[in-house]
């Protein structure tokens, strides 16, 4: 049996950058999609008006079957090769679609939520692990208790407490989208990449600043350029 080796330095370049961004409604999570390199959007939301100034293809999700079809298209079709980034907007809404389907198939709420956790966990991992594509996923924000580390903080919102707690652990890059004011009172948006007392966030690439401009292409370039293996000369 032939064993194929890669290196950890090739991870971002071969497999793509995978990130989850969460924030309050109206922060611009959907708008972030247009800052990604060659994006296609998989959406369970109707609020795509913010992208009316650009022409980005959208796959509309209204049931579990269309989610499976979207994944199959993204991993098997030649047409998918035209796109560099798959945007799932948003996981919170997609989870509601999955939960609604589960509730129709069972009268036991506990079973429905159990199926939700299983299906969404599989879905997130499947899209996250697509090779050769950057993946951007968004989620709503809520105040949650993390039973694993025993603290309260803002994090991604999902139906069912356990799913919301588990979601951040699926990603190397977890950002919170927020808004602040400049000294002259003008609003500006930013991505928080490091955790604090209130907000959950992380950057396992180790190359991002604590506050980054909300531009997915710039963040991807920053990560992949820093991690790209250096070329060596004959003289070392």
MIDO-228217 format. One record per atom (N, C-alpha, C): x, y, z; residue in three letters. Coordinates in steps of 0.02 Angstrom, whole numbers, plus 32768, in hexadecimal, padded with zeros to 4 digits. Example, Ala and Ser with C-alpha at 12.3 -4.5 7.8 and 13.67 -1.06 7.14 Angstrom:
REM MIDO-228217
82947EE48186ALA 82677F1F8186ALA 82947F5B8186ALA 82827F908162SER 82AC7FCB8165SER 82858002818ASER 
***
This chain:
REM MIDO-228217
802A7FC48000UNK 800080008000UNK 802C803E8000UNK 801E806C7FD1UNK 804580AA7FCDUNK 802880DD7FFDUNK 805480F98026UNK 803F812C8056UNK 805081708039UNK 801E819C8038UNK 802781DF801DUNK 803182108056UNK 806882378052UNK 807782678086UNK 806982AE806DUNK 804E82D88099UNK 804E8320808EUNK 8070833E80CCUNK 8072838080D0UNK 808F83A0810BUNK 805E83D18129UNK 806883E18168UNK 803B84108189UNK 803F84558169UNK 80788466814BUNK 807F84A7812BUNK 805584AD80ECUNK 8042847480CFUNK 801A84748093UNK 7FCF847780A1UNK 7FBB847380E1UNK 7F75846A80F2UNK 7F4884A080D3UNK 7F5784DF80DFUNK 7F2C851580C7UNK 7F2C851A807CUNK 7F65850A805CUNK 7F6A85118014UNK 7F4984D77FEEUNK 7F4E849B800AUNK 7F3084617FE9UNK 7EE684597FF8UNK 7ED484658035UNK 7E908457804CUNK 7E6384958050UNK 7E8184D0804FUNK 7E5A850D8053UNK 7E538524809BUNK 7E40856380A3UNK 7E35858080E5UNK 7DEB857880F6UNK 7DDD855E8131UNK 7D9885528146UNK 7D8A857F8182UNK 7D5585A7817EUNK 7D4785D581B4UNK 7CFD85DA81C4UNK 7CEF85E98203UNK 7CAB85F6821AUNK 7CA9863C8236UNK 7C7A8664821EUNK 7C7186A98237UNK 7C2A86AF8254UNK 7C2686CA8291UNK 7BE486D582AEUNK 7BDD871E82C3UNK 7B9F873482C9UNK 7B93877A82DDUNK 7B49878782E1UNK 7B3887C082FDUNK 7AF287D38304UNK 7AD387DF82BFUNK 7A9187DE82BDUNK 7A6D87EC827EUNK 7A7D88328266UNK 7A8888388225UNK 7A9688798208UNK 7ADF888E8209UNK 7B0B88638222UNK 7B5288738226UNK 7B74886F81E1UNK 7B57884781B4UNK 7B7588418171UNK 7B9587FE8163UNK 7B7C87CA8184UNK 7B9987868179UNK 7B8D87708131UNK 7B52877F8116UNK 7B44876D80D1UNK 7B6E879680A1UNK 7B7787D780B0UNK 7B9F88028086UNK 7BE787EA8081UNK 7BFF87C980B6UNK 7C4487AF80B5UNK 7C4F877E807CUNK 7C1B875D8066UNK 7C22872B8030UNK 7C4287497FF2UNK 7C3187887FE3UNK 7C4B87A67FA5UNK 7C9487BA7FABUNK 7CB187B67FE7UNK 7CF887C57FEFUNK 7D2287867FE7UNK 7D02874C7FDEUNK 7D26870D7FD6UNK 7D3D87047F8EUNK 7D7386DF7F82UNK 7D8986D27F3DUNK 7D5A86A27F19UNK 7D3F86B87EE0UNK 7D1386917EB5UNK 7CE186687EDDUNK 7CB186897EFFUNK 7C8386667F2CUNK 7C4586497F09UNK 7C2A86167F27UNK 7BE686007F1AUNK 7BC485F87F5DUNK 7B84860B7F61UNK 7B61860C7FA1UNK 7B2E85D37FA5UNK 7B2F85B07FDCUNK 7AFB857F7FEDUNK 7AD3859E8026UNK 7A9485AE8018UNK 7A6F85D78048UNK 7A2A85BB8058UNK 7A1885C08098UNK 79D485B080AEUNK 79AF85EF80C1UNK 79CD862980B3UNK 79B0866980C5UNK 7993868B8088UNK 796486B88094UNK 794886E0805DUNK 79668725805CUNK 79908735808EUNK 79AB87798093UNK 79EB8783806DUNK 79E9877B802BUNK 7A2587848002UNK 7A2587C77FDFUNK 79F987F57FF5UNK 79F488377FD6UNK 7A35885D7FDCUNK 7A5B88508010UNK 7A9A8873801AUNK 7ACD88637FE3UNK 7AC0882F7FBCUNK 7AEE881C7F87UNK 7AD2882C7F41UNK 7AA088577F3FUNK 7A8088677EFFUNK 7AAD888E7ED0UNK 7AE588AA7EEBUNK 7B1388D07EC1UNK 7B4888A47EA0UNK 7B4788637EAFUNK 7B7688347E90UNK 7B5087F97E74UNK 7B7287D27E49UNK 7B5287997E28UNK 7B7487597E40UNK 7B5C873F7E79UNK 7B7987027E96UNK 7B4586C97E91UNK 7B5786907E75UNK 7B2886587E71UNK 7B1486407EB7UNK 7AD5862C7EBDUNK 7AB986167EFEUNK 7A9685D37EF5UNK 7AA585A47F21UNK 7A8085657F25UNK 7A51856B7F60UNK 7A10856A7F53UNK 79DE85727F88UNK 79D0852F7FAAUNK 79D1852F7FECUNK 79C784F38013UNK 798384F78037UNK 795984C6802BUNK 791884C6804EUNK 79078483806DUNK 793684538069UNK 792C8413808AUNK 797083EF808DUNK 797183B880B2UNK 79B0839380BBUNK 79C983778079UNK 799B8363804DUNK 79B08346800DUNK 79D783797FE3UNK 79C183B87FE3UNK 79E583EA7FBBUNK 7A2983F87FD8UNK 7A3183F0801AUNK 7A7283F78038UNK 7AA283C1801FUNK 7A888384801DUNK 7AB1834C8004UNK 7AC383567FBBUNK 7A93836E7F94UNK 7A9F837B7F4DUNK 7AD383B27F44UNK 7AD083E67F70UNK 7B01841C7F6CUNK 7B4784037F7AUNK 7B4D83D77FACUNK 7B8E83BB7FBCUNK 7BA883907F83UNK 7B7D83677F67UNK 7B91833C7F2FUNK 7BA883677EF3UNK 7B83839D7EE6UNK 7B9683CA7EB0UNK 7BDB83E97EBEUNK 7BE584007EFBUNK 7C2484227F0CUNK 7C6083F47F08UNK 7C5683B47F13UNK 7C8F83857F15UNK 7C98835D7ED4UNK 7C65835B7EA9UNK 7C69832E7E70UNK 7C6183507E2CUNK 7C4083897E29UNK 7C3283A77DE8UNK 7C6C83D07DCDUNK 7C7383D07D8BUNK 7CA683F97D6BUNK 7C9684437D73UNK 7C5684537D75UNK 7C4184997D7CUNK 7C5B84B87DBDUNK 7C60848F7DF1UNK 7C7784A87E32UNK 7CC084BE7E2FUNK 7CE584A77DFDUNK 7D2C84B97DF8UNK 7D3585047DEAUNK 7D0085257DD3UNK 7D04856D7DC4UNK 7D0885977E03UNK 7CF585797E3CUNK 7CF0859F7E7AUNK 7D28858C7EAAUNK 7D4085BE7ECFUNK 7D7685B27F00UNK 7D5C85AE7F47UNK 7D2285CE7F54UNK 7D0885D17F98UNK 7CBF85BB7F9AUNK 7CAF85907FC9UNK 7C6A857B7FD5UNK 7C53859F8014UNK 7C1D85C5800FUNK 7C0285EB8047UNK 7BC085CD805EUNK 7BBC85B7809BUNK 7B7E859E80B8UNK 7B6185D580E4UNK 7B2A85F280CEUNK 7B0C862C80EFUNK 7AC2861F80FCUNK 7AAE86168138UNK 7ADA860D8171UNK 7ACD85C8818FUNK 7AFC85B081B8UNK 7AF3856F81D9UNK 7AB7856F8207UNK 7AAA85A98226UNK 7A7185AD8254UNK 7A2F859F822FUNK 7A2985BD81F3UNK 79EC85B381CCUNK 79E9856D81AEUNK 7A2385548198UNK 7A258510817CUNK 7A1284DD81B2UNK 7A2984E981F0UNK 7A1884BC8227UNK 79CD84BC8234UNK 79AD84F6822DUNK 796484FB8236UNK 794084D18202UNK 795B84D181C5UNK 793E84A8818FUNK 7944845E81A1UNK 797F844981B8UNK 798A840381CCUNK 795D83F08205UNK 7956841C8237UNK 792C840E8271UNK 78E38408825DUNK 78CD84338230UNK 788884318219UNK 787983EF81F7UNK 78A883D781CFUNK 789F839681AEUNK 789D835D81E1UNK 78C783618214UNK 78C9832C8247UNK 7889832B826FUNK 786D8365827EUNK 782F836982A4UNK 77F4834B827EUNK 77F7834F823CUNK 77C183328214UNK 77C382E68214UNK 77FE82CA8222UNK 78068282821FUNK 77FE82608263UNK 77FD82878299UNK 77F5826A82DBUNK 77CD82988308UNK 77A8827B8337UNK 778282A38367UNK 77A982B083A8UNK 77E4829183ADUNK 780D829883E8UNK 784082D083DEUNK 783883098402UNK 7866834183F9UNK 78AF832E8407UNK 78BA83048439UNK 78FE82F08449UNK 791F82CB840FUNK 78F882A183EEUNK 7913827D83B4UNK 792282AD837BUNK 78F582DE8372UNK 78FF830F833CUNK 794083378347UNK 794C834C8386UNK 798883728394UNK 79C683468391UNK 79BE830683A2UNK 79F682D7839CUNK 7A0A82CF8353UNK 79D882C98328UNK 79E682C282E0UNK 7A04830382C5UNK 79EE833D82E0UNK 7A09837D82CBUNK 7A54837F82D9UNK 7A68836D8315UNK 7AAF836F8328UNK 7AD8834182FAUNK 7ABE830582EFUNK 7AE282D582C5UNK 7AE882EE827CUNK 7AB083048260UNK 7AB18318821AUNK 7ADA8358820FUNK 7AD38389823CUNK 7AF883C78234UNK 7B4383BD8240UNK 7B548392826FUNK 7B9B8383827BUNK 7BB98363823DUNK 7B968333821FUNK 7BAE831381E2UNK 7BB3834581A9UNK 7B80837181A4UNK 7B7E83A2816EUNK 7BB983D38174UNK 7BC483EE81AFUNK 7BF9841E81B9UNK 7C3D83FF81AAUNK 7C4883C381C3UNK 7C8883A081B6UNK 7C918392816CUNK 7C5C837E814BUNK 7C60836D8103UNK 7C7583AA80DAUNK 7C5383E280E4UNK 7C64841E80BEUNK 7CA8843980D3UNK 7CB684378114UNK 7CF7844F812DUNK 7D31842A810DUNK 7D2883E98101UNK 7D5F83BF80EAUNK 7D6483B9809FUNK 7D3D83E1807AUNK 7D4483E18031UNK 7D8983FA801FUNK 7DAE83D27FF9UNK 7DF283E47FE7UNK 7DF384167FAEUNK 7E2484427FB0UNK 7E2E84717F79UNK 7DFD84AB7F77UNK 7DD384B27FAAUNK 7DA384E97FADUNK 7DAA850E7FF0UNK 7DA485507FEDUNK 7D9B8575802BUNK 7D528570803EUNK 7D44856D807EUNK 7CFF85668095UNK 7CF2859C80CAUNK 7CBF85C480BDUNK 7CA985F780ECUNK 7C6385E58104UNK 7C5A85DF8145UNK 7C1985D28162UNK 7C08860A8193UNK 7BC9861F8192UNK 7BB4865381C0UNK 7B7F863881EFUNK 7B76865A8227UNK 7B4386478258UNK 7B2D8684827FUNK 7AF18681829BUNK 7AD986B682C6UNK 7AFF86B38308UNK 7AF786E7832FUNK 7B1A86ED8370UNK 7AE986E683AAUNK 7B0086C483DEUNK 7AD886C0841BUNK 7B0686B98457UNK 7AEB86C68492UNK 7B0F86BF84D1UNK 7B05867884E9UNK 7B3B865184EFUNK 7B35860A84FEUNK 7B6585F68537UNK 7B5385BF8557UNK 7B7F85A2858AUNK 7BA48568856CUNK 7BE6856B856DUNK 7C1085358554UNK 7C1D8505858EUNK 7BFB84CB858CUNK 7C01849B85C2UNK 7C46847A85C3UNK 7C69847B858BUNK 7CAA845B8587UNK 7CDF848285AEUNK 7CE084C585A5UNK 7D1284ED85C8UNK 7CF385148602UNK 7CB1850F860AUNK 7C8F852C8643UNK 7C8D85788646UNK 7C7B8598860EUNK 7C7685E1860FUNK 7C3C85F885E3UNK 7C26863585EFUNK 7BF2865585C7UNK 7C1386868598UNK 7BFF86858558UNK 7C1A86B48528UNK 7BEC86B584EBUNK 7BF786E584C0UNK 7BD386E78480UNK 7BF486B68450UNK 7BCB8692842AUNK 7BE4866383FAUNK 7BB0865883C3UNK 7BBD862A8395UNK 7B8E861D835FUNK 7B4E85FE8378UNK 7B168615835CUNK 7AD485FE8371UNK 7ABB85C58345UNK 7AA485908366UNK 7A8785588343UNK 7A4C853F836BUNK 7A198522834BUNK 79E285048371UNK 79FD84C9839AUNK 79EC84C883D9UNK 7A0784938404UNK 7A4884A98425UNK 7A4B84A78466UNK 7A8584C0848BUNK 7AC5849B8479UNK 7AC384598475UNK 7AFF8431846AUNK 7B2084418427UNK 7AF7844B83F3UNK 7B13845783B1UNK 7B38849983B0UNK 7B1C84CD83D0UNK 7B3E850D83D2UNK 7B81850983F6UNK 7B8484E0842AUNK 7BC284D78450UNK 7BF784B28427UNK 7BE2848283FFUNK 7C11845983DAUNK 7C2D847C839CUNK 7C0584A7837EUNK 7C1684C3833DUNK 7C5C84E38339UNK 7C70850D8369UNK 7CB3852C8364UNK 7CEC84FB8360UNK 7CE484C0837CUNK 7D1B848F837EUNK 7D27846E833AUNK 7CFA847A830AUNK 7D03845E82C8UNK 7D328487829CUNK 7D4584C382B3UNK 7D6A84F18288UNK 7DAC850782A6UNK 7DDC8513827AUNK 7E1C8531828EUNK 7E15857D8291UNK 7DE985998269UNK 7DE085E18266UNK 7D9885F3827AUNK 7D90861382B4UNK 7D4F862882CDUNK 7D53867282DCUNK 7D29869A82B9UNK 7D2B86E282C0UNK 7CE686FD82D4UNK 7CE8873582F8UNK 7CAA87588308UNK 7CA8879A82E3UNK 7C7287A682BFUNK 7C6A87E48298UNK 7C46881882C2UNK 7C65885282C8UNK 7C48888582F4UNK 7C5188CA82D4UNK 7C3788FC82F6UNK 7C3A894082DDUNK 7C50896F8315UNK 7C7789A28304UNK 7C8F89D28335UNK 7C908A178313UNK 7CA58A498339UNK 7CA78A8D831EUNK 7CEE8AA88320UNK 7CFE8ACF82EDUNK 7D3E8AF282EBUNK 7D3B8B2E831AUNK 7D738B508321UNK 7D758B8B834DUNK 7D468BC28337UNK 7D388BC682F5UNK 7D0A8BF982DDUNK 7CC28BE182D8UNK 7CB48BA682F5UNK 7C6F8B8E82F9UNK 7C568B6482BFUNK 7C818B548290UNK 7C6D8B2B8256UNK 7C6E8AE18269UNK 7C3E8ABC824FUNK 7C3B8A74825CUNK 7C6C8A4E8230UNK 7C898A1A824AUNK 7CB289ED8222UNK 7CAA89A6823CUNK 7CAC89758210UNK 7CA5892F8222UNK 7CEA890E8227UNK 7CEE88DB8250UNK 7D2E88B88258UNK 7D208870826DUNK 7D5388468264UNK 7D5188008278UNK 7D7E87F782B5UNK 7D6187DC82EBUNK 7D8787CB8326UNK 7DA18784831EUNK 7DE3877B8322UNK 7E01873A8317UNK 7E1D871A8356UNK 7E1C873E838DUNK 7E36872483CCUNK 7E0087278402UNK 7DFD86F6842FUNK 7DC986F58462UNK 7DD587298498UNK 7D9F873E84B8UNK 7DA5876684F4UNK 7D6F874F8525UNK 7D6187768558UNK 7D318762858BUNK 7CEC8758856EUNK 7CDA8782853DUNK 7C9687818522UNK 7C8D875684E4UNK 7CC0875284B9UNK 7CB787358478UNK 7CE586F9846BUNK 7CCA86C6844BUNK 7CF0868C8437UNK 7D0E869983F2UNK 7D4E868C83EAUNK 7D70869583AAUNK 7DB3867083ADUNK 7DCE86608373UNK 7E1186408372UNK 7E2F8644832CUNK 7E718644832AUNK 7E96864382ECUNK 7ECF861182F4UNK 7EC585D482DDUNK 7EF985A282E5UNK 7F3285A882B2UNK 7F2985D38280UNK 7F6085DF8252UNK 7F9786078275UNK 7F84862F82A7UNK 7FB5865782CDUNK 7FD0869382A8UNK 7FB286A5826FUNK 7FCE86DC8247UNK 7FA1871A8245UNK 7F658715825FUNK 7F37874D825BUNK 7F3E877B8297UNK 7F2F87BB828CUNK 7F2C87EB82C3UNK 7EEC87DE82EBUNK 7EEA87F88328UNK 7EAE87EE8352UNK 7E70880C8333UNK 7E798842830DUNK 7E42886282E8UNK 7E568864829FUNK 7E2B884A8274UNK 7E388848822CUNK 7E01886B8205UNK 7E13888581CBUNK 7DE388A2819DUNK 7DB4886A8185UNK 7D7288788180UNK 7D4388458169UNK 7D488839811EUNK 7D7C8817810AUNK 7D89880880C4UNK 7DA587C180C0UNK 7D7D879280A8UNK 7D91874C80A8UNK 7DCD873F807CUNK 7DD0875F8042UNK 7E0887558015UNK 7E49876B8036UNK 7E4A87A48057UNK 7E8687BC8078UNK 7E9C878D80B0UNK 7E6C877380D5UNK 7E7C8745810CUNK 7E98870480F0UNK 7E7A86E980BCUNK 7E9386AC809DUNK 7EDA86B68083UNK 7EE786EE8062UNK 7F2A86FC8048UNK 7F5D87028080UNK 7F48872180B7UNK 7F75872980F0UNK 7F8886E5810DUNK 7F5786B88113UNK 7F648676812FUNK 7F8D864B8100UNK 7F79864780C1UNK 7F9B861B8091UNK 7FE186348080UNK 7FEB8675807CUNK 802D8690806DUNK 805E868380A5UNK 8047868C80E2UNK 80728681811DUNK 808586378124UNK 8055860A8113UNK 806185C3811DUNK 808085A080E1UNK 808685C580A9UNK 80A285A7806CUNK 80EC85948077UNK 80FF85588066UNK 81458543806FUNK 817585708048UNK 81AE85838067UNK 81DF85AC8046UNK 820885848015UNK 821785A37FDBUNK 824085817FA9UNK 828985847FBFUNK 82AC854F7FB3UNK 82F2854D7FC4UNK 831D854E7F85UNK 835985687F8BUNK 8387856A7F53UNK 83B8852F7F58UNK 83E085277F25UNK 841184F07F26UNK 844384F97F5EUNK 844F85387F71UNK 847F85467FA5UNK 846085457FEBUNK 841E85317FEEUNK 83FD852C802DUNK 83D6856A803DUNK 
***
